[in-house]
Amino acid sequence: MTTATARLLPRARRFLRRRTRVLLLLAGWSLLESAHTFLGGYGLAKALDQGFLAGRTGVGLAWLGVTALAVVVGGLAGRGVFRGLADLVEPLRDGLVRQVVSRSLTQAVAHPARAADSAAVSRLTNQTEIARDSFAGLVLVARSFVFTAAGAVLGLLSLAPQLLLIVVPPLAAGLLLFLATLRPMAARQRAFLQADEDLSTQFGAVAEGLRDVVACGAQQQTAARAYGLIEDEARAARQLAGWAAVRCLSLGLAGQLPILLLLVSAPWLLRQGITPGVVLGALAYLTQSLLPALHTLMNALGSAGTRLLVVLDRLTTGPGPHPETTTAPDPETTTAPDPETTTTPDPETTTAPGPTTPPDPAPHTPVPPGGPGVELRAVTFAYGPAAQPVLHDLDLTVEPGEHLVVVGPSGIGKSTLTALVAGLLEPGHGEIRVAGRPVRAPSAPGPSLLRVLIPQQAYVFSGTLRENLLYLCPDGASAPALEASSDAVGLDPLVRRLGGFDTPLDPGALSQGERQLIALGRAHLSPAPLVLLDEATCHLDPAAEMRAERAFAERPGTLIVVAHRITSARRADRILVLDGVRATCGTHDELLGRSALYRDLAGSWQPEAPERIAGISVKSRYLS
């Protein structure tokens, strides 16, 4: 927090220096408003000593009337205070808005391929309003305390200078103790906010990918990471509460101890010739002015002040920690959920969970390296009890090591089929077996060890390239295996451009094709013997797609591909054509004679046409 303060102080001084006139007007209205503070104790003392105790009721009432009039004048002066406050606060909000918009536009021009900065909306609306309200509250509270304290001290001095010997020392000691807690309190506040953001990010990611977590059997590991983040936030909250207790001690020292000392020393003061009215006036200064103002100041500086400093630091120097600096899960110790079907997180708002120590993964049954085979028996699936079935009584057998391509019009059920085989969806009727076992059987091997599913939207998190590639390898992988998989899928040029496997990734700076290459490399390196590619190469050009599919075809195991080009279908051992309630399976030549739909689809594919326009793949009207 020291660094943030050092960055912000020069800007704050320049901002205030340009508004000297506004500050002087605000001080003038505040001085007029604080007149009732001075008369609150002084008038009460005079009303008691010169009026009621002296038997002059009229004089006492007159002094009370003067005190009440001062309160009315102070209330009227409050109008000028708030007008001056607006002249000071609104320019701050306008300047922050201009800075956020300017930075976002500059980044968009400088990095047109980078994902849109959606966090700019939060900075433009919520965070600028937090800064505006916090700054206004601090100015209002600090101004009130300064002029209230000045009025009270002046009143005590006017009544009896001896009172300052009782009031000032504990007041100063309490204020110094409070100021000493500001820096550690701010650091703990920032740590708590960061821990809360990390926990919210983790819960959001888990909520989005809950079905993947369950399908991969990663509930225990995911819960362990979430528990670690909960513990981090609880630890930060306890530390914050500890410093809050110190702040309460300083408040008691500065606000309550002077009252106690005044009451204890009252007999001595009376023996020194100080009248009861003066003692009562001093007590009024402490209880009605100083203590409330001090309490408000400490609370404001301890909460709104820290919040303002954090928000201003983010608004003026960009968002919080860059995604590259966050820590990704350790692939050497973590059996991760299959992320391939989750939505790519926004790099501005997503922070990868910090390292935790999850429990050891449960022992798993080895899967034959040539398998597994996939078998669907009379599988029917619909998205709702009254909905039309997407798949109806589908029978399919994929032999171990076979390469199957699935084709069909858009919305016909290709992605649904891969989700069913992956165990992400459960059929309404029928049975699905992988490696001879029901896909959702409790005794089946861990899903991430059995199969890997890569959807069209590839998942890349904010860690190093090596961590991304090892994400599905619970036991890690050797350097030669990592390099071989990278070379096989065509990832080497990207590795060289990024600067090696240990380069931190900024997901927002990668194109969709680059993300798909990383996800393909991750799947190729994984130990899963069944790979499901659901249009996982749609953002690659035909040559890159052919190389990636050849790499998976040569990789030991079974391959099921949802294709979007005729070339993918022709490279397969067999092709499954989904046509509503019917499904036809065979080779390319067989299907040209047996399936009218396949002939139509094959004719609509245009392999010679440009496949990419401005980085976006152009797909058949039947398959997109």
PyMOL commands that set and color helices and strands:
alter all, ss='L'
color gray80, all
select helices_A, chain A and resi 2-17+20-33+35-52+57-110+119-159+162-208+210-215+219-264+266-271+276-317+323-325+339-341+414-422+447-450+465-469+479-489+492-498+507-509+512-525+542-554+566-570+588-594+596-604
alter helices_A, ss='H'
color red, helices_A
select strands_A, chain A and resi 374-381+391-398+403-407+429-434+437-438+451-454+530-534+558-562+574-579+582-586+612-613+616-617
alter strands_A, ss='S'
color yellow, strands_A
deselect
rebuild
show_as cartoon
